[in-house]
Amino acid sequence: MMKINIIHCELANREHSKKKRQYAHTFHYEHNTICVADALWDLPVNHLLAILLHEIGHLHYPPEKYIDDPFADFAEDHEKHETAVDDVVHQLYHVKIWRVNSKRWGKNLEWIDRKDLPKAKQIIWNCGYKIMATTAKDEAHE
C-alpha cells in the first residue's frame, strides 16, 4: 500500500475559494502528498472520503500514464482523466466513486455509498496517512 501525506495547503484554499468543488489536489509536492483545503474537513464523510480516495487514485495514475501527447491541452482531457482516476480506485480498491451535484458542496463532486464507508476508511488507514498540521507554503506556484 502506498504511504501518503495529507497536507493543508494555501493554494488548495485559494483554488477552493475560486471553484467550490475544488477541495484537494496532488503533484504539488512529493509524489505521495495530497494537498487539501481547510473546507475539506467540513464535508459530509461520504464526500470527504471519496475525495481522498480520488486523490489517491491520482497518485496511482499520474498524468504521464494517460496523456499520449505531452503537449496536449490538459483541459480537453480533464474529464476523461477524472473518470479514469475514479475507475482506477474502483479497480484497485473495489470502491465505486460516484459524481453528485450539491448546491452546498459543489457540482460533480465525488461521493461514495454509505456501504463503502468502512472500506474507504480502512483503505486510507492502510495507506499509513500522515496529516501535516502546518500549512504548506506554495512559493513555486505564486
C-alpha positions in Angstrom: 0.0 0.0 0.0 1.2 3.5 -0.8 2.1 5.7 2.1 0.6 9.2 1.8 0.8 12.6 3.4 -2.2 14.8 3.7 -1.2 18.5 3.9 -3.1 21.7 4.5 -2.3 23.9 1.5 -2.9 27.6 0.9 -3.0 27.0 -2.8 -5.8 24.5 -2.2 -7.6 27.1 -0.1 -7.3 29.6 -2.9 -8.5 27.1 -5.6 -11.5 26.3 -3.4 -12.4 29.9 -3.0 -12.5 30.2 -6.8 -14.3 26.9 -7.5 -16.5 25.5 -4.8 -15.9 21.8 -5.8 -12.1 22.1 -5.6 -11.1 20.7 -2.3 -7.8 18.9 -3.0 -5.0 18.3 -5.5 -1.9 16.2 -6.0 1.5 16.6 -7.6 2.1 20.0 -5.9 4.8 18.5 -3.6 6.2 15.0 -3.3 4.5 12.2 -5.3 2.8 10.8 -2.2 1.2 14.1 -1.0 -2.4 15.2 -1.1 -2.9 18.9 -0.6 -6.2 19.8 0.9 -8.2 23.0 1.5 -9.4 23.6 5.0 -13.0 23.3 3.8 -12.5 19.6 3.0 -12.9 18.8 6.7 -16.4 20.4 6.8 -17.7 18.0 4.1 -20.0 15.0 4.9 -18.0 11.9 5.3 -19.3 10.4 2.0 -17.7 13.3 0.1 -14.6 13.6 2.3 -13.5 10.0 1.9 -14.5 9.9 -1.8 -12.3 13.0 -2.5 -9.4 11.5 -0.6 -9.8 8.1 -2.4 -10.0 10.0 -5.7 -6.7 11.9 -4.9 -5.1 8.5 -4.0 -6.2 7.4 -7.5 -4.3 10.4 -9.0 -1.2 9.2 -7.2 -1.6 5.8 -8.7 -2.5 7.2 -12.1 -0.3 10.3 -12.8 -0.6 12.4 -15.9 2.3 10.7 -17.7 0.3 7.5 -17.7 -2.7 8.9 -19.6 -1.6 11.7 -21.8 -0.4 10.3 -25.1 0.8 13.7 -26.2 2.8 15.6 -23.5 1.9 18.9 -25.3 -1.8 18.1 -25.4 -4.3 20.5 -23.9 -5.0 19.2 -20.4 -8.4 20.8 -20.3 -9.6 18.7 -23.2 -8.5 15.5 -21.4 -9.5 16.6 -17.9 -13.0 14.9 -17.7 -11.7 11.8 -19.3 -8.8 11.6 -16.8 -11.0 12.3 -13.8 -13.3 9.4 -14.9 -10.2 7.2 -15.4 -8.9 8.0 -11.9 -12.3 7.0 -10.4 -12.0 3.8 -12.4 -8.5 3.1 -11.0 -9.8 3.5 -7.5 -12.6 1.0 -8.3 -10.2 -1.5 -9.8 -7.6 -1.3 -7.1 -9.9 -0.9 -4.0 -13.3 -2.1 -5.1 -15.0 1.2 -4.1 -17.1 3.0 -6.6 -16.8 6.8 -6.7 -19.9 8.5 -7.9 -20.4 12.1 -9.0 -23.2 14.2 -7.5 -24.3 17.8 -7.6 -24.8 19.7 -4.5 -25.8 23.4 -4.1 -23.9 23.5 -0.8 -20.8 21.5 -1.6 -20.3 21.8 -5.4 -21.2 20.3 -8.7 -19.8 17.0 -10.0 -18.4 16.2 -6.5 -17.0 12.8 -5.6 -19.3 10.7 -3.3 -19.2 7.1 -2.1 -22.1 5.0 -0.9 -22.7 4.5 2.8 -22.0 0.8 2.5 -18.4 1.6 1.3 -17.6 4.0 4.1 -15.9 1.3 6.3 -13.8 0.0 3.4 -12.8 3.6 2.4 -11.7 4.4 6.0 -9.7 1.2 6.0 -8.0 1.9 2.7 -7.0 5.4 3.9 -5.8 3.9 7.2 -3.8 1.3 5.4 -2.1 4.0 3.3 -0.4 5.0 6.6 -1.6 8.5 6.1 0.1 11.3 8.0 -1.8 14.6 8.3 0.5 17.5 8.4 -0.7 20.1 10.9 1.1 23.1 9.4 0.0 24.8 6.3 2.2 24.2 3.3 3.8 27.1 1.5 3.4 27.2 -2.2 6.1 29.7 -3.4 6.7 27.7 -6.5 3.1 28.3 -7.6 2.9 32.0 -6.9 
